[in-house]
Amino acid sequence: MNIFADFENRVRVAVEAVLTQGEMPAQDLSRVTVEPPRDATHGDLATNAAMVLAKPLGAKPRELATKIAARLARDPDVETAEVAGPGFINLRLKPAFWTSHLADILTAGTDYGRGRPTGRKVNVEYVSANPTGPMHVGHTRGAVVGDAIANILAFDGADVTSEYYINDAGEQVNVLARSVFLRYREARGETIGDIPAGLYPGDYLKPVGEALAAEYGDRLAAMDEAEWLPLVRERAITAMMAMIRADLKLLGVEHAVFFSERKLHDDGLIAAAIEDLRAKGFIYQGALPPPKGQVPEEWEDREQTLLRSTEVGDDQDRPLVKSDGAYTYFAADVAYFRDKYRRGFEEMVYVLGADHGGYVKRLEAVARAVAGETAHVDVVLCQLVKLFRNGEPVTMSKRSGSFVTLADVVEEVGRDPVRFMMLYRKSDAPLDFDFDKVTEQSKDNPVFYVQYAHARAAAIFRQAAETGIAAPDFTRPGDMDLACLTDEGELGLIRKLAEFPRLIASAAEAKEPHRLAFYLYDVAATFHAQYNRGKDLPHLRFVNPDEPKVTEARLALVRAVAIVIKSGLGLVGADAPEEMR
């Protein structure tokens, strides 16, 4: 149960009663919210009801708040309802409410915090790196952010498809083919010297060249480029995608769909998309004025086929077909969105690098042009990742030829630290990844601190068993005396766990998985703090053989902590260990 949504309904009922009693007109209550107060000492919940309704009612906020608070004070779960500041209402709930909510957590088990299925179809596209080499650390952040967004949306109730767009139709894959052909010649014994500028220099292409040499011998060398290029290109793309899939698997990332850009060209989907938009009046022939500053690659000082994207929110119209009849990259983007929309997706999430910030308005414009208001686009931008070791920047990978690979990072520190730390900062902020810090076992290492909390919970159960106290049946919380949990630290821990459903809903709506990483750290910190209090105050220890009923209730609390941490870590893509190595 989301207690914040529950109390929003209770507050609205109280407001309606106040309006009716005062013979005041009915109001739009959609802006009424219930949230945790900024200062936990002020109460458990806070509502803005009086603040948002005072102006339309012509009332004074504090006077209106006093009336609403008096009504809320009658709620059997409310201990106090106090007016604060200019008109906020702070609610403090009775201990019985919190122990009852603990029972709800135990009953729900691993479904605690899960949203009801909405049937809303969401496509989350992420990574989509050019198939020209291994994944680098920059791709790592986008992969983790996209995967976590997909996990959270699915947990919140959406019907989610994770997708990878293979950029296999541009000139870069021809460059890849020529680079592989050079390695093929090398594998046949030729001296190729330094890799020419413009080709890919990494050693990862050597096995592809060797495989071609083993299969074709001298036959490729006897062909003209027009003959060998498509053959080598196909083999090279297949090899690179196999490498990319393997890299992503190291991170625990597996996309449901891999969509080929070539399909848009080969199946006529770009032409069909343009004709659909032409029928809607969005296509015209014209010339664009020269842009200010740097001239983009696709700008031409002549007539082209253009999209009236300014009519749907873009800052300029966009070219779809160049003067020579070739499609622009943007034309493929339009066709790709249309294909997603025709597949039934109502919401499309694009996880892109920060250098794609200019795509936000144009993708939103495409959505409006293609789908009107029946589909929605969210663009999540991921800033750069900087690697450090001993305070010094990490140098490039020899294998890649120019960058540090995803595999390098995961193989050194492990999947869990990489995934958690890639989320431990908002995605549109730069991230410093320090190899030393993410492997140290301390409170300063967030992933260790959170996983240690889950391992500590498991250790508490083992300790209870060793003292002869068997874990109760947590699926039957009514059999336990949870009301004996009266310590403020215990109730505070339940309050923190009660934020989980709201956290999931807000992270899903905002497409901000870092919220979950921060929340897990807070849960771990609250749990560790209560454990440490027991060191100084023996009567607060989770396991006390002299008080079996209290121990049973505290084990229920520990079980709830383990449920939330394991669920959260699972959504992040990290394990919840029973023991720390």
C-alpha positions in Angstrom: 0.0 0.0 0.0 1.2 3.5 -0.9 0.4 5.3 2.3 1.0 8.7 0.7 -1.7 8.0 -2.0 -3.9 6.6 0.8 -3.6 9.8 2.8 -4.1 12.0 -0.3 -7.5 10.4 -0.5 -8.2 11.0 3.2 -7.1 14.6 2.9 -9.4 15.2 -0.1 -12.3 13.7 1.9 -11.5 16.0 4.8 -11.3 19.0 2.4 -14.6 18.2 0.8 -16.2 17.9 4.3 -14.8 21.4 5.2 -16.1 22.9 1.9 -19.5 21.4 2.4 -19.8 22.5 6.0 -18.7 26.0 5.1 -21.0 26.1 2.1 -18.0 26.8 -0.1 -17.9 25.8 -3.8 -16.4 22.5 -4.9 -12.7 22.7 -6.0 -10.3 20.9 -8.2 -8.3 18.8 -5.7 -5.8 17.4 -8.2 -3.0 19.6 -6.9 -3.4 18.4 -3.3 -0.5 16.3 -2.3 0.8 14.4 0.7 4.6 14.0 1.1 7.2 13.3 3.8 7.9 16.6 5.6 11.3 18.2 4.9 12.1 18.0 8.6 11.2 14.6 10.1 10.8 16.1 13.5 7.6 18.0 12.2 5.7 14.7 11.7 5.2 11.8 9.4 3.3 13.3 6.6 2.7 16.9 5.3 -0.1 18.2 3.0 -0.3 21.4 0.9 -4.1 21.3 0.8 -4.8 24.6 2.4 -1.9 26.3 0.4 -3.3 25.3 -3.0 -7.0 25.9 -2.2 -6.8 29.2 -0.3 -6.5 31.5 -3.3 -9.4 30.0 -5.4 -11.6 30.1 -2.3 -10.5 33.6 -1.3 -9.5 32.3 2.1 -6.5 32.8 4.4 -4.3 29.7 4.1 -3.7 29.3 7.9 -7.4 29.6 8.7 -8.3 27.1 6.0 -5.5 24.8 7.2 -6.9 25.0 10.8 -10.3 23.7 9.6 -8.8 20.9 7.5 -6.5 19.9 10.3 -9.4 19.7 12.8 -11.2 17.4 10.4 -8.0 15.2 9.9 -7.5 15.0 13.6 -10.7 12.8 13.8 -9.0 10.1 11.6 -8.5 7.1 13.8 -4.9 6.7 12.5 -3.9 10.3 13.1 -2.3 11.2 16.4 -1.8 14.9 15.7 -2.7 17.3 12.9 -0.8 20.6 13.2 -0.7 23.7 11.1 2.8 24.9 10.3 4.3 27.9 8.5 2.0 29.7 6.1 -0.5 26.9 6.0 1.0 23.5 5.7 -0.5 20.7 7.7 1.8 18.2 9.4 0.3 14.8 10.4 1.8 12.5 13.0 0.4 9.0 12.8 -0.2 6.6 15.7 2.3 3.8 16.4 -0.4 1.2 15.7 -0.7 2.5 12.1 3.0 1.8 11.5 3.0 -1.7 13.0 -0.1 -2.4 10.9 1.8 -1.2 7.8 4.6 -3.5 8.7 2.1 -6.4 8.5 1.1 -5.1 5.1 4.8 -5.3 3.9 5.1 -8.8 5.2 1.9 -9.9 3.6 2.9 -8.4 0.2 6.4 -9.9 0.4 8.3 -9.4 -2.8 5.3 -7.6 -4.4 5.5 -4.8 -1.9 5.8 -1.5 -3.8 4.7 -3.1 -7.1 2.2 -1.1 -9.0 -1.0 -2.6 -10.5 -0.7 -3.6 -14.2 -1.8 -0.6 -16.2 -1.6 -2.1 -19.7 0.4 0.9 -20.8 2.9 -0.1 -23.4 6.3 1.5 -23.0 9.3 1.2 -25.2 12.7 1.9 -23.6 15.5 2.3 -26.1 19.0 2.5 -24.7 22.6 1.9 -25.5 22.1 1.7 -29.3 25.8 2.2 -29.9 27.2 2.0 -33.4 28.2 -1.6 -34.1 31.8 -0.7 -34.8 33.5 -2.0 -31.7 33.3 -3.0 -28.0 31.2 -1.0 -25.5 33.1 1.8 -23.8 32.6 3.2 -20.3 30.3 6.0 -21.7 28.0 3.4 -23.0 28.0 1.7 -19.6 26.2 4.5 -17.9 23.4 4.6 -20.6 23.1 0.8 -20.4 22.6 0.8 -16.7 20.3 3.9 -16.6 18.1 2.5 -19.4 18.0 -1.0 -17.9 17.0 0.4 -14.5 14.3 2.6 -16.0 12.9 -0.4 -17.8 13.0 -2.5 -14.6 11.3 0.3 -12.5 8.6 1.0 -15.1 7.8 -2.7 -15.3 7.7 -3.0 -11.5 5.4 0.0 -11.4 2.9 -1.8 -13.7 3.8 -0.8 -17.2 4.1 -3.3 -20.1 7.7 -2.6 -21.0 9.9 -3.6 -24.0 13.6 -2.9 -23.9 15.1 -2.2 -27.3 18.4 -1.6 -29.0 18.5 0.3 -32.3 21.3 -1.1 -34.5 22.9 1.7 -36.6 23.8 -0.5 -39.4 22.9 1.6 -42.4 25.3 4.5 -42.3 28.8 5.2 -43.7 30.4 4.1 -40.3 29.6 0.5 -41.1 31.4 0.8 -44.4 34.4 2.2 -42.6 34.1 -0.8 -40.3 34.1 -3.2 -43.2 37.2 -1.5 -44.7 38.9 -1.8 -41.3 38.1 -5.5 -41.1 39.3 -6.0 -44.6 42.6 -4.6 -43.6 42.8 -7.1 -40.8 41.9 -9.8 -43.2 44.9 -8.9 -45.3 47.0 -8.9 -42.2 45.8 -12.4 -41.3 46.9 -13.6 -44.8 50.4 -12.4 -44.0 50.5 -9.0 -45.5 52.4 -6.2 -43.8 49.7 -3.5 -43.3 51.8 -0.9 -41.4 50.1 1.7 -39.3 46.3 1.8 -39.5 45.3 4.6 -41.9 43.5 7.6 -40.4 39.8 7.2 -40.6 39.8 3.5 -40.0 39.2 1.7 -36.7 42.5 0.7 -35.1 41.5 -1.6 -32.2 42.9 -5.1 -31.9 39.3 -6.4 -31.4 39.0 -6.5 -35.3 41.9 -9.0 -35.6 39.8 -12.1 -34.8 37.2 -11.0 -37.4 39.9 -10.7 -40.1 41.3 -14.0 -39.1 37.9 -15.7 -39.4 37.5 -14.3 -42.9 41.0 -15.4 -43.9 40.2 -18.9 -42.6 36.9 -19.1 -44.5 37.7 -17.4 -47.8 41.5 -17.7 -48.1 42.6 -15.6 -51.0 39.2 -15.2 -52.6 38.3 -11.9 -51.0 41.6 -10.3 -52.0 40.8 -11.1 -55.6 37.5 -9.2 -55.5 36.8 -5.6 -56.3 35.6 -3.5 -53.3 32.1 -3.3 -54.6 32.0 -7.1 -54.4 33.7 -7.7 -51.0 32.4 -4.7 -49.2 28.8 -5.9 -48.5 30.0 -9.4 -47.6 32.6 -8.1 -45.2 30.2 -5.5 -43.8 27.6 -8.1 -42.9 30.2 -10.4 -41.2 31.7 -7.4 -39.4 28.3 -6.2 -38.1 27.4 -9.7 -36.9 30.7 -10.0 -35.1 30.5 -6.6 -33.5 26.9 -7.2 -32.3 28.0 -10.5 -30.8 30.7 -8.6 -28.9 28.3 -5.9 -27.8 25.8 -8.5 -26.6 28.5 -10.2 -24.6 29.7 -6.9 -23.1 26.1 -6.0 -22.1 25.6 -9.5 -20.6 28.5 -8.8 -18.3 26.4 -5.9 -16.9 23.3 -8.1 -16.7 21.7 -6.2 -19.6 19.7 -8.2 -22.2 17.4 -6.3 -24.6 14.1 -7.9 -25.7 14.4 -6.4 -29.2 17.3 -5.5 -31.5 16.0 -3.3 -34.3 18.0 -2.9 -37.5 18.1 0.5 -39.1 18.6 -1.2 -42.5 15.0 -2.6 -42.1 13.7 1.0 -42.3 15.5 1.4 -45.7 14.9 -2.2 -47.1 11.2 -2.4 -46.2 10.4 1.1 -47.4 9.4 2.3 -44.0 11.1 5.7 -44.4 9.2 6.4 -47.6 6.0 5.3 -46.0 6.6 7.6 -43.0 7.2 10.6 -45.2 4.1 9.9 -47.2 2.0 9.7 -44.0 3.3 13.0 -42.9 2.8 14.5 -46.4 -0.9 13.5 -46.1 -1.1 15.3 -42.8 0.3 18.5 -44.3 3.7 18.3 -42.5 5.9 17.9 -45.6 7.0 20.6 -48.1 9.8 21.4 -50.5 12.0 24.3 -49.5 15.4 25.6 -48.4 16.5 26.2 -44.8 18.4 29.4 -43.8 22.0 28.8 -42.8 22.2 27.9 -39.1 24.0 30.1 -36.6 27.3 28.9 -35.4 28.5 25.5 -36.5 26.9 24.2 -39.7 25.5 20.7 -39.3 26.5 17.9 -41.6 23.1 17.6 -43.3 22.5 21.3 -44.0 22.3 22.2 -47.7 21.9 25.6 -49.4 19.3 24.2 -51.8 15.8 22.9 -51.9 15.1 19.7 -49.9 12.2 17.7 -48.6 11.4 19.3 -45.2 9.3 18.4 -42.1 7.3 21.3 -40.7 8.5 20.4 -37.2 8.2 24.0 -36.0 4.4 23.5 -36.1 4.7 20.9 -33.4 7.2 22.4 -31.0 10.6 22.2 -32.7 12.9 25.2 -33.0 13.4 24.7 -36.7 12.1 22.6 -39.6 14.1 19.5 -40.4 15.3 18.0 -43.7 14.1 14.5 -44.5 15.4 14.0 -48.1 18.5 15.8 -49.4 18.7 17.4 -52.8 20.3 14.3 -54.2 17.4 12.1 -53.1 19.2 10.5 -50.2 17.4 10.2 -46.8 18.8 12.2 -43.9 19.6 10.5 -40.5 16.6 12.3 -39.2 14.3 10.7 -41.7 15.3 7.3 -40.2 14.5 8.6 -36.8 11.0 9.6 -37.9 10.4 6.2 -39.5 11.7 4.5 -36.4 9.3 6.4 -34.1 6.4 5.6 -36.5 7.3 1.9 -36.4 7.3 1.9 -32.6 3.9 3.7 -32.6 2.5 1.2 -35.1 3.7 -1.6 -32.8 1.3 -0.2 -30.2 3.7 1.7 -27.9 2.1 4.7 -26.1 5.2 6.0 -24.5 8.8 5.9 -25.9 11.8 6.5 -23.7 15.1 7.3 -25.4 18.2 7.1 -23.2 20.9 9.1 -25.1 24.3 10.6 -24.4 24.5 14.2 -23.3 25.8 15.2 -26.7 22.4 14.4 -28.1 20.7 17.2 -26.2 19.6 18.7 -29.4 17.5 15.7 -30.2 15.0 16.4 -27.4 12.8 18.9 -29.2 13.0 17.2 -32.5 11.9 13.8 -31.1 9.1 15.5 -29.2 8.1 17.2 -32.4 8.2 13.8 -34.3 5.8 12.3 -31.7 3.3 15.1 -32.1 3.5 15.0 -35.9 3.2 11.2 -36.1 0.8 10.5 -33.2 -0.7 13.8 -32.1 -1.4 13.5 -28.4 -1.8 9.7 -28.4 1.9 8.9 -27.7 4.5 10.5 -25.5 8.3 10.8 -25.7 10.7 11.0 -22.8 14.4 11.7 -23.5 16.8 10.9 -20.7 20.3 12.3 -21.2 23.4 10.7 -19.6 26.5 12.8 -19.0 30.1 11.6 -19.3 31.8 9.2 -16.9 35.4 9.9 -15.8 37.5 7.1 -14.5 40.0 7.5 -11.7 42.5 5.3 -9.9 44.5 6.6 -6.9 43.2 10.1 -7.8 44.6 9.9 -11.3 42.6 9.6 -14.6 42.6 6.1 -16.0 44.3 5.7 -19.4 42.9 4.2 -22.5 42.5 0.4 -23.2 45.0 -1.2 -25.4 42.3 -3.5 -26.8 40.0 -0.8 -27.9 42.7 1.5 -29.3 41.1 4.7 -28.0 38.9 4.2 -24.9 38.3 2.2 -21.7 35.9 -0.7 -22.4 32.9 -1.7 -20.4 34.5 -5.2 -20.1 37.6 -3.6 -18.6 35.6 -1.9 -15.8 33.3 -4.8 -15.0 36.1 -7.4 -15.0 38.1 -5.3 -12.5 35.4 -4.3 -10.0 32.4 -6.5 -10.7 28.9 -6.0 -12.1 27.2 -4.8 -8.9 29.5 -1.9 -8.0 29.4 -0.7 -11.7 25.6 -0.8 -11.9 25.0 0.8 -8.5 27.5 3.6 -8.9 26.4 4.4 -12.4 23.0 5.3 -10.7 24.4 7.0 -7.7 24.2 10.4 -9.3 21.5 11.9 -11.5 22.0 10.9 -15.1 22.3 14.4 -16.5 25.2 15.2 -14.1 28.8 14.2 -14.8 30.0 11.1 -12.8 33.4 10.4 -11.4 34.0 6.6 -11.0 36.9 5.8 -8.7 38.1 2.2 -8.8 39.5 2.4 -5.3 36.3 3.8 -3.7 33.9 1.4 -5.3 35.8 -1.6 -4.0 36.5 -0.5 -0.4 34.3 -2.0 2.4 33.1 1.1 4.2 30.1 3.4 4.6 31.6 5.6 2.0 31.1 2.9 -0.6 27.3 3.0 -1.2 26.9 -0.4 -2.9 28.9 -2.2 -0.2 26.8 -0.3 2.5 23.5 -1.4 1.0 24.5 -5.0 0.3 26.0 -5.2 3.8 22.6 -4.3 5.2 21.0 -7.2 3.4 23.8 -9.5 4.6 23.4 -8.2 8.1 19.6 -9.0 8.0 20.5 -12.6 7.0 23.1 -12.8 9.8 20.4 -11.7 12.3 18.2 -14.6 11.3 21.2 -17.0 11.6 21.9 -15.6 15.1 18.3 -16.1 16.1 18.4 -19.7 14.9 21.6 -20.3 16.9 20.0 -19.1 20.1 17.0 -21.4 19.5 14.5 -18.8 18.2 13.0 -20.0 14.9 11.9 -17.4 12.4 8.1 -17.1 12.5 5.8 -17.5 9.4 6.1 -14.0 8.0 3.2 -14.6 5.7 1.0 -14.7 8.8 1.8 -11.4 10.5 -1.4 -11.6 12.5 0.2 -14.3 14.6 2.8 -12.0 15.9 2.6 -9.2 18.5 3.9 -6.4 16.3 2.5 -3.8 18.7 5.5 -4.4 21.0 7.6 -2.5 18.5 7.5 0.9 20.3 11.0 2.2 20.1 11.3 5.4 18.0 14.1 3.8 16.0 12.0 0.8 15.1 9.0 3.0 14.1 11.3 5.2 12.1 12.6 2.2 10.2 9.0 1.2 9.3 8.4 4.8 8.2 11.4 4.6 5.9 10.2 1.3 4.4 6.8 2.8 3.9 8.3 5.3 1.4 9.2 2.5 -1.0 5.9 2.4 -3.0 5.9 6.2 -3.4 9.5 6.1 -4.4 8.9 3.5 -7.1 6.0 5.5 -8.5 7.9 8.8 -8.6 11.1 7.3 -10.0 9.0 5.6 -12.8 7.1 8.8 -13.6 10.3 11.0 -13.7 12.5 8.3 -15.3 15.0 8.9 -12.6 16.5 5.6 -11.3 19.0 7.5 -9.1 16.2 8.1 -6.7 16.1 4.4 -6.0 19.9 4.1 -5.4 19.7 7.1 -2.9 16.7 5.6 -1.2 18.4 2.2 -0.7 21.3 3.9 0.9 18.9 5.7 3.3 17.2 2.5 4.2 20.6 0.8 4.9 21.7 3.7 7.0 18.5 3.7 9.1 18.8 -0.1 9.6 22.5 0.0 10.5 21.8 2.9 12.9 19.2 0.8 14.7 21.5 -2.2 14.8 24.3 -0.1 16.3 21.9 1.3 19.0 21.5 -2.3 20.2 25.2 -2.5 20.8 24.9 0.3 23.4 21.4 -0.5 24.6 21.0 -4.3 24.9 17.2 -4.1 25.3 17.0 -2.8 21.7 18.9 -5.7 20.1 17.1 -7.5 17.4 17.7 -10.9 19.0 17.0 -11.2 22.7 16.5 -14.9 23.9 14.9 -13.6 27.1 12.1 -11.9 25.2 10.9 -14.3 22.4 7.8 -12.3 21.5 9.8 -9.0 21.1 12.5 -10.9 19.2 9.8 -12.3 16.9 8.4 -8.9 16.2 11.9 -7.5 15.5 12.7 -10.4 13.2 9.5 -9.3 11.3 11.0 -5.8 11.0 14.3 -7.2 9.8 12.4 -9.4 7.3 10.7 -6.3 5.9 14.0 -4.5 5.6 15.4 -7.5 3.6 12.3 -7.5 1.4 12.7 -3.8 0.4 16.5 -3.9 0.0 16.4 -7.1 -2.1 13.6 -5.7 -4.3 15.4 -2.4 -4.8 18.8 -4.0 -5.5 17.0 -6.3 -8.0 15.6 -3.2 -9.9 19.1 -1.6 -9.8 20.4 -4.9 -11.3 22.6 -5.9 -8.3 22.6 -9.0 -6.1 21.4 -9.0 -2.5 24.0 -11.3 -0.8 23.4 -13.4 2.3 27.0 -12.9 3.3 29.7 -10.4 2.4 33.0 -11.8 1.1 
